[in-house]
Structures are given as C-alpha cells and as structure tokens.
Amino acid sequence: MEPGPINGILAVVVFLLMMLGTTLVMSARLAMHSPYQLFWRQIVSTLIALFVMLAVSRIDYHLWVRKRALLWGAGLFSLVLLLVPHIGVTLNGARRWVHLGVLTLQPSEIARVILVILMAALLAREKLVQDVGGSAGFRIRPDKAAGFALLMIPYLALILHEPDFGSDLFIVIVMLAMLFLSGVSFRQIGVVLGILGVSAALFLLHHAYAIARFHNFARTHNATQTLGTQLGQSLVAIGSGGLWGQGLGHDWVGGGVLPEPGTDFIFALVGEELGFFWSIAVVGVFLTIFLVGMKTAARAPDFLGRILVQGLTMSIVLEALMNLGVVTGLFPTKGIPLPFMSFGGSSLMSNAWGVGIILSVSRYRKVQPPDSEPHQEEERSLAPSL
C-alpha cells in the first residue's frame, strides 16, 4: 500500500499547542526575572520535538514493533541509569531524571511510549494467532499475558523506586484502556483489575507517603486550608483571569507563590493571563486530538495500526486530563505535565514520538469502509512484524 499525506489537522493542532506552551513558558519566566535561559531551552526542545514528530511520521509504524526488543532494552537501561550515582538526579526528594552532559531525560516518559508499543504488539499478535476477525472479542493466552507482565514489571518497579506512584498508575490506566479498546474479554480485564487492586493495596499499606497525599488532598478542599497551597493559588490564578485574561506577562502565580508555574501548573497561567475562553480553547484542542486520533484508528489499514493509534492517543489525552484535574482540584497534586505545553524536553519528545507514529499510521489508510476490518490475509501479511 502506497503511503499518502499525513493527517494535517493533528499536525497543526499539536504545533499550535507547542507554540502556546513556549509563549507561556516565556511569560512565566518573565515574572521570575530569569526568562531567557530556560526560554531558549524550551525553544530548542520544541524545534527538536517538531523534527522528531515529522521524521517519525515518515517511518513505517511496523518498524517500531519489529524493533520492540531493542526498544524495551533501551527503556530499561535508561531507568536503571537512575540508580547510578551522579547520573540519576534527585530533585524534590525524587530521583526521576538522568543527567548525561547537556542532556537531561525523564526515563518514565519514554517508558510509557515503549510500553504502548509492546502492548499493541501483544494484542495484534494474539488477535492474529487466534484468527479473530472483525470486532469480536478475544482472550490473551495466559503464557503470553505472563510474558508481557514480566516485561512490564521491571519498568513499573524502577519507576516506583524513584518514587513515582502516579506515573505507574497512569501507565496502568493506559494499558487497561488498550485492553478494553482492543476487545479483550471483560472477564480477563476483571482478573487484571483484581490483581492490580491487590497490588495497589499492598503498596499503600507499606508506603505512607502515598496515603498521606490522599489525606492532604481531602484537607485542601477546606476553604480555610486551601489558599496557601499550590492548588489554592492555582484556583485563584484561574479565577482571576476572568473571560479574557489579564494579559501575557501578568503572572501573579509566577511571582514566587506557585513554584514552577511554567511546568505542571501551566494551565493556571492560561486561565490567568489569557482567560476563560482560551482555557476552553485549550481543552477543545485536546478534544480535537482525541477525535482525530480515534478517526485515524478507525481508518488504520490493520489492527496493529488501530490499537497503536488508540493507545498513543489515550496516553496523550489521559495525561492532559490528569494534569487539568490536578490544576483544577479534581485530583491529588501529582507532577504530571500538560502535553506539548509544559516546560521540559522529555515529555515533549515522548509525546512528539507518539504523535509521529499516529501520523505514520494516518499515511496508510485502508480502502474498506471505516466500520470494517481488513481481510485476514492482509493481517497475516503483517505476521513477521509481530
């Protein structure tokens, strides 16, 4: 099948989010009197991310599945580097960054995309081997499920060691979403949920900091205790912007009250400086990414392309939902960035990689109607990739 053009709508909306994010990072730094160094770092990260997105979009998406063993090893190696003195960087009590000269990476961001690729490969292979066509449900064979668990557990354990319970939870949610969207039987999903529930309970019993975070979250919804917290200042900032905002550079939260407003709480800047309508527009852009991603998945030429796009789309959109939930007080405070907007190169690069794969799938559109599946012979032709 000859490749066609990429999905222009998705490429444009992602580019616009990157530009808005870079502008707000500059605005946040202006209020802190150190604007240019981090601003130029964000500019460079954005340019590299755009290059990565466009370059990956030109690569046949089956390549990532064929090289999944290499990807898994590279992801594991980057997580192990966190344990190496002078390479793993500790900040705010957590060792989540790897420092290699001028390069600083957050391996958990890269690990998320790798696990989506591994899960997509597993699901596509199981559907093919079991000769399941159309939208019929199927079960993952126990030995294959156990094999995937053995690949995933080292990732989750090393991320948990940072400690970063929130990222593990996010990865698990994305994996569950892929199981559901692929048509895996509800009984098998229920078994997975049961195992995860027991594991989470055991973890919480032995890690008081995670329980304390939920207790603090409950207390912050008392108005007298909220004002001096990150959440309180975020809500004040969002509310102070009104309908049209107070203008770029008018960063009340960035004046030292809310730490690092250009990173996890950048949406508070949108509300304060640009106002309600721009805030709604940002939410609308992420809704557009979701709709375009699901439409691209429906038009994918094979099941592998479909589930890859669905997994990567859910990864981006769920990350955005979690960030917006934290900033608006719906979820406990968790250091999770707003995709394509928050300051930081690792999140930008990993999401650009994911969008590049989605754009690659969009170049190979099936000729069948959107509600039909490719012929089984076409699926079998992809067997070497799986």
C-alpha positions, -999 to +999 in steps of 0.1 A: +000+000+000+014+033-011+017+059+017-002+091+014+000+125+032-001+128+070-031+140+089-027+177+086-052+186+113-034+166+140+000+181+130-013+216+131-031+214+165+000+199+181+022+226+166-002+253+179-001+237+214+037+238+213+038+274+203+013+284+230+033+265+256+066+281+246+049+316+248+036+309+283+069+294+295+085+328+285+057+347+302+062+326+334+099+332+334+095+370+329+077+372+363+106+354+379+133+376+364+152+348+347+134+344+314+159+338+287+179+308+296+150+284+302+130+300+274+157+292+248+160+257+262+123+253+255+127+267+220+154+242+212+133+214+227+103+224+207+123+225+174+138+191+181+103+177+190+089+190+157+117+174+139+112+141+157+074+142+150+079+148+113+107+123+110+088+095+128+058+102+106+079+092+076+088+058+091+065+028+086+049+022+120+055-016+118+093-009+123+087+000+160+070-033+166+098-052+148+124-034+170+104-038+202+130-060+219+156-032+213+132-006+225+124-025+257+161-029+264+168+008+258+139+018+281+151-005+308+186+008+305+175+044+309+155+035+340+185+017+355+206+047+350+185+065+376+202+043+402+238+053+391+253+080+413+260+113+396+238+103+367+205+098+384+194+133+395+174+138+427+150+168+428+124+175+455+130+141+471+126+120+439+152+105+416+134+108+383+159+124+359+190+111+341+217+137+335+241+130+306+262+161+300+240+187+285+211+162+282+186+156+309+160+129+304+130+116+324+130+079+315+094+073+327+082+095+298+100+074+273+089+041+290+053+050+286+055+051+248+076+019+247+050+000+268+022+012+245+042-003+215+048-036+234+011-039+244+000-031+208+023-059+195+009-084+220-027-076+212-022-077+175-003-109+177-030-126+199-058-114+176-039-128+146-029-161+161-065-168+174-079-159+139-103-134+154-119-111+128-140-080+129-148-066+163-152-100+180-137-102+215-107-125+223-086-136+253-049-132+257-033-166+263-021-170+299+015-176+289+016-145+267-001-124+294+025-136+319+053-129+294+041-093+290+038-089+328+075-099+331+084-072+306+063-046+323+071-053+360+108-041+358+096-008+343+069-003+370+093-013+398+120+011+388+096+039+383+081+032+417+116+032+432+120+069+422+094+071+439+067+079+413+034+061+421+015+085+399+033+076+367+029+039+374-008+045+379-010+064+347+008+037+327-015+010+341-046+031+332-033+034+296-027-003+294-062-011+307-077+013+281-058-006+254-072-039+266-107-025+266-105-009+232-089-040+216-118-062+226-102-083+252-128-102+272-143-084+302-136-114+324-099-112+316-099-075+322-116-081+355-089-106+366-063-079+357-081-053+377-083-077+407-045-083+406-038-046+402-062-038+431-045-062+455-010-050+444-020-013+449-035-021+484-003-038+494+018-009+482-003+017+500+000-003+533+038-001+531+042+034+517+027+060+540+036+089+517+010+078+491-018+076+517-007+110+531-010+126+497-047+115+495-053+128+531-037+161+521-059+162+490-090+158+512-080+185+535-072+210+508-109+211+498-115+230+531-115+267+520-095+278+550-067+254+543-066+257+505-055+293+500-018+288+509-014+256+489-004+250+452-039+241+445-053+272+462-030+296+443-038+277+410-075+282+415-071+318+424-050+324+393-075+307+370-104+327+385-085+360+384-082+358+346-119+363+340-132+359+305-103+375+286-074+372+310-050+398+324-025+397+295+008+379+289+034+387+315+008+394+342+018+364+361+006+366+397+012+330+405+047+331+389+058+358+413+070+332+437+037+320+452+033+289+430+065+270+423+074+265+387+042+277+371+055+270+336+057+233+342+029+212+358+006+242+365+009+259+332-028+257+327-032+281+356-013+306+335-037+301+306-066+309+329-049+339+345-032+355+315-055+345+286-088+340+303-117+316+303-122+314+265-086+305+259-088+279+286-118+263+269-099+265+236-070+245+251-094+219+263-111+219+229-077+212+212-071+181+234-107+170+225-097+175+188-066+154+193-088+126+208-114+128+180-087+129+152-068+100+168-099+078+171-108+086+135-073+078+124-075+045+143-108+036+126-091+041+092-059+022+100-051-005+075-047-032+101-054-040+137-019-032+148-022+004+134-056+008+150-046-003+185-013+017+183-031+049+175-057+043+202-031+036+228-010+066+219-040+089+217-053+077+251-018+083+265-018+119+254-054+127+263-054+109+296-022+128+306-039+160+297-070+151+317-049+142+347-030+175+345-062+195+342-077+176+371-047+184+393-047+221+384-084+225+390-085+204+422-103+173+409-073+150+415-045+150+441-014+170+433+009+150+410+039+161+390+024+153+356+029+178+327+004+191+303+013+175+269+031+198+244+028+229+267+046+223+300+083+231+302+105+201+298+121+182+270+113+146+279+076+150+279+077+170+247+099+144+229+080+113+241+046+129+230+062+140+197+073+105+191+038+092+198+022+117+175+047+109+148+036+072+150+000+083+148+008+104+117+026+075+102-005+053+106-026+081+090-005+078+059-017+042+053-054+043+051-074+012+043-097+011+013-125-007+032-153+013+048-143+027+083-166+002+101-150-029+086-118-048+094-090-057+069-092-091+054-075-119+074-050-124+046-039-088+049-034-093+087-013-124+080+010-105+058+020-085+088+029-115+109+067-110+106+063-076+122+047-092+153 
